[in-house]
Amino acid sequence: MSTQVHANLTDDQVRQISADLDEPEWLLETRLDALEALSELEMPDVIRTPGRDWTNLYALDFDELVDPLNAAEEKELVGADDVVVTSIAEAVADDEYAEIVREHFGTVVDPTENYLTALSTALFSSGTFVYVPEGVAAEDVKIRTEMNSRSLFNYTLVVAEESSSVTILERQYSGESDEDDRYYSAIVEVVAGENANVQYGWLQNLDENTYNYTLKRGDADTYGTINWIEGNIGSRLTKSAVETELNGSGSESQIVGAFFGHEDQHFDVNSRVWHRNEHTTADLVTRGALDDEARSVYEGVQDVGRDAWDTSSYQRENTLMLSDESEADASPKLIINNHDTEASHSATVGQVDAEELLYMASRGIPEKQATDMLVEGFFVPVLEEIAVDEFREDLEELIRQRLAE
């Protein structure tokens, strides 16, 4: 089922967005090509379990959700010494960085990969460029976005040159708006050069009137490392994919994820890694909790190619159910095309242990307090994997706030 271009999108609107940002012709053409492709593209793949499609992206009313010319946000960019942290518009206007953006933009995530990537590429008004020169080690790169409009499209491009390292923390919040329903979309491309190390933290706490689509993907070169940390707390519906292509020999990736849903929130969460070269390593760890009538579905894929000799790939996903009305499923997958591989995957869905609650009650701990303690303890294995102290502390605080609601 292809998706028809909704009526409120035109070439003139895309040209106006590009003109307002004073973009070069090549970037305008990239936008227009993405717009033209919309009518032939499908929605992103959704996770299907026997007898059920968990997420129906075709049901979203994009005519109502997308307002391309009235994007509004508060953006805060914090850089570090010797690292470029700026808007894409400013980067392509700078002779020193314009060709770097042009070389890498759209190379990790194909703009026409699916309907929503094309929509984001055609309409993004908020773009961030992070450039880490060769040999530079940097921490404390921060991107903070407050959404203040009906729709907002973000695009982040990170280029880490050979033997560089960077830690990036990106946060999304909702600001003031009179809209009942909103749409937030983000694409993140990370290019890690030879022996480069990128840690990317993503903390999503949008309001629960917002539908959210994000695709974050990295390309790791020889001995390169890309580690992702993703926390999803907000939104009404989140469709999220975090992926790494291990294209270089000896490259590595870790994907750590956590989500906590309540009321009628819906999380469709994907982790994926492609082992495409020898001596590559990946570790996927996700934990989530659901209360009230919240729903989640998780898919993790470890794809080991024919040339990926001496591969190590591991995956663990656990979901904790806090009510009888919540629903969850998980679909971990191994695709192995090389016999010289160590790989494993596991997934569990279950409720709070009644025996543990009984034991804590026998020690005089009230049931609500006991449940909260067990939930906080449930997230500890994921929190312990987070090397960025600020991110870990922020996520711990959001979990405590959710438990207090």
N, C-alpha and C positions, 0 to 999 in steps of 0.2 A: 504494500500500500504506500504509494508515494504521497508526499505532502504538498498541497497546493500553497503557493506563495500567498500570504494573507494580504488583503486589499490595501492596507495602509502603508505598504512599503513601495517606494519608487526609486528609480535611479537618481532623481533630483535630490531626494532626502540623503542618500548616501554621498552624493557629490557635496552637499552642503556640510555634512559632518566632516568630510575630508578637507574642504576649503576652510572651515572654521579652525581646523588644526594646522592649516598651511602645510599639508603633506605633499610629498613628491608624487610625480605621476605614477610611478611603479606601485606605490601603496594604494592609491586610488584605484588603479586597475585590478589589484588584488581584491579590494572590496567589491568592485563591480562584478568580477568573475564569481565571487562567492554569492552575491545576490542573484545573479542569473542562474546559478546552479540549484537554487532552493527548490524549484519546481520539480526537479528530478531526484531529489534526495529523500532518504528515509530518516526517521527518527533513530537515535542511537539504539543499539540492541538493549533489550531489557531481559532481566533474569526470569526464566521460565522454569517452573517445577511441575511435575505431573499434574495435569488438569488445571493449571493456574498460571496466568500472567500477573505478576505482582504489581507492575507499574504500567499505567496507560498514559504515555506522553501525548498521544493523539487527542486525548480528551481535554487538554489544556486549550483555552481560548486565547490564542496569541493575538487576535485582533484587539482584544481588550487589554491584554497584559503588556504589549509592547508599544511604547510611545517613543519613537526613535529620536525626535528632535528636542525633547524636553528632559534629557538626562541631567541629574543634579546630584552632586556628592561633595563630601568633605574628604580630601585626600591628604594624608600625612606621609611623607617619605623621609626616612632617617638613614643617612649613609654612614660610611666609615672612611678612614684615611685611605687614599689611593683606590677607592672603589667608586664607580659611577652609579648613582641611583637617581634617575630622572624619568621624565615622561618619554614615551616613544616619540611623541611629536617633537620634543626638544632634541632627542637623539638624532632623528633623521634630518634635522636642520643643522647639525654640527658636522663639519667636514671630517672630523676625527672619528666619529662613530657611525655616520650614516651608512657606510658600506658594511660595517659589522652587523647592523640591524638588517640590512637588505640580504646579506649572506645567510642569515640564520632564521629570519622570520618565516614561519610556515613550513619549516623543514622537519620539525619533530611532530607537530600536529598538522596534518593536511587540512587546509581551510575547508575543503569540500568532503571531508571524511563522512559527515552526516549532516542532517538538517540543522542541528543546533550549533555545530562548529561553524557552519557557513553563516548562520544568522549572527553569531558572535563576531566573526571576522568582518562581515559587512557593516556592522553597526557599532563596533566598540568606540566609545568616546573617552574611555579612561584606560590609558595604557602606561605600563611601567617597564623601564629598561634598566637592568642591573648588569654591569660589566665589571668583571674582576680580571685585571691584567695578569700576565704571566708572573708567577712567583709570589703574588700578593696573598697574604693571609688576613682575613677580615671576619669580624663578628659584629653583632648588633646592627645588622641591616634590617630595618623595619618598614613595613607597608601597612598603613591603616586606612580602611575605606569605610566611610559612613554613607549609606545609600539614602538619598533624599528625594527620590522620584518614583514614578510608577515602574520604570524599568531602568536597568543599568547593565552595561556590558563592559567587562574588564578584560584586559589582555596583559599578561606579564611575560617578558622574555628575559631569561637569565643566561648569560654567556660567561663561563668560567674558563679562562685560558689555562694552558699547561702549568702544572705544579702549583696552582692556586687553590685557595680554600675560602669558603664563605658560609656563614650561617644567616638565614633569612627567616623572619617571622612575619607572616601576613595575617591580618585580622579583618573580618567583615562584620559590620554592625548595621542596624537600621536606624535612621534618623526620623525626622518628622515627615509625615505625609498624610494626606486626606484620603488616599486610595484604599479601597477594601482589599484588593488583591494586587500583588506586585511580582515582578520577575527579575531575578538577578542571575547573571551568567558570567562565568570566568573561564578563560583558557590560560594555562601556565605551560610554557615551554622552557625546559632547562637543558642547556648544552654544557656538558662537563668534559673538558679536554683531557689530554693524557695526564694521568696522575693528579687530576683535580678532584677536589672534595667539596660537595655541595650538600648542606643540610637545609631542608625547606620545611618550615612549620606553617600550618594552615589552620586557623581557628575561626569557624563559622558560627556566628550567633545572631543571625538575622531574625527579624520578628516573624511570628507565626502566621502572618498574612502573605508570606513571600514564598514563591516557587523558585527553586534554586537548581541550576545545572552547572557543574564544574568538571573540567577535564584537565588533569595535571599529568604531564608526561615528560620524562627525561631521557636523554641519550648520553650514555657513559662510554667514553673512549678507553683506550688501554690503561689499565690500573686506575681508572676513574671510579669515583664513588658518588652515588646519589642516594641520600637518605631522606625519606618523607615522613612527616608527622602530621596526621590530620585529625582534628577534633570537630565533630558535628553536634551542635546542641540546638541550634535554632532552625527556622523555616517551617513551612507547612509540609512541603515535599522537597526532599533533596535527592537528586540523581547525581552521584559522584563517582568518578573514576580516577584512580591514582596508579600510574603505570611507569615502568622503566624498561628501556631497551638496553640490554647489556651487550653492546656491539664490539667492545674492545676486550682483548685478552686480559684476564685478571681483574675485570671490573666487578663492582659490587653494588648491591642496593638493599636497603631495609625500608619496609613500609609499615609504619605503626599507625593504627587507627583506633579511635574511640568515638562512640555516639551514645546519646542518652535521650530517649524520646518519651513524651507523655501526651496526654489528651489524644488528639487524632493525628499526630505527626507521622510522617512516612519517610523512611530512609531506604534508598536503593544504593548500596555501596559496593564498589568494585575495586579489587586490587589485582594487578597483573604485572608479570615480569616475563620478558623474553630473554632467554639465554641464547645468544647467537655466536658466542666465541668460547674458546677454551678457558678453563680455570676460573669460571665466573661463579659468584655466590649471591644468594638472595635469602632474605628472611622476612616473612609476612606475618604480622601479629595484629589482630583486631579483637576488641572487646566492646560489647554494647549492652545497654540495659533499656528495658521498655516498661512503661507503666500505663495505666488507664487503657485506652484503645489504640495505642501507638502500634505501628507495624514496621518491620524491617526485613530486608532480604539482602543477603551478602553473596557475592561470587568472587572467589579468588582463583587465579589461573597462573600456574607455573608452566611455561612453554619452553621446553629444552630442544634446541635445534640439532641438526645432524652434525654440525661442526663444534658443538659445545662439549668437548671432552673435559673430563675431570670437573664436573659441575656439582655444586651443592645448593640445594633449594628446599626451604622449609616453610610451612604455613600452618598457622593456628588461628582459629576463630571461635569465640564463645559469646553467646547471648544469654542474658539473664532476664527472665520474665518476672515482673513484679505484680501482675494482675492476671486474672483469668481471661480478660477480654483482649489482652495484647496478643499479637501474632508475630512469628518470626520464622525464617527459614534460611538455610545456608547451603551453598553449592561450591565446595572446594574442588578444584580440578587439577590433574596432572596430565600434561601432554609431553610424552617422553619419546624423543627420536634419536637418543644416543645412549648406548648401554653403559657407558662409563659415567654414571650419574648416581649421586646420593640425594634422594628426595623423599619428602613425606608431607602429608597434609591431614588435618583433622578439623572438625567443627562440632560444636555442641550447642544445644538449645535446652534450657532448663529453668526451673524455678528456684527460689531461695530454699536452701536445705531446711526442712521442717525440724530435723533433729538438732541442728545448730541453733535455731530459734528457741526450741524447747530448752536446750542447755542454758542459753543466755537468760531466758525467763526464770529458770531455776536459780539463777544468781542475782535475781532482782532487777534485771534490766528490762524496762518497758519494751513492748513489741516494736513500736515505731523506731525507737532508738536502736534496738538490736538490728532491725532491718537496715537502717541507714549505715550502721557499722559494717554489716556484711557487704552492702553494695560498695562502700568505699574500699573495703578490702578486695572485692572482686576486681576493681580497676587497677590495683597495685601492680600486677605483672606488666601491664601496658605502661603505666606511669614510670616504672623503673627502667623502661627501655628508652625514655625520653632524656636525651643528654642536655637539652636546652632548659636550664633552670626556670627561666621566665615563662616559657611555654608550659612546663609541667605545673608550675604554681597557678597559672591562669586556668588551666583545665581542671585542676583540683578544686579551685574556687567555684567554677561553673557547676561542677558535679554537686558540691555542697549546696549551692543555691537551688538546683533542681530538686534535691531531696527535701529542701525546706518548703517548697511550693505546695 
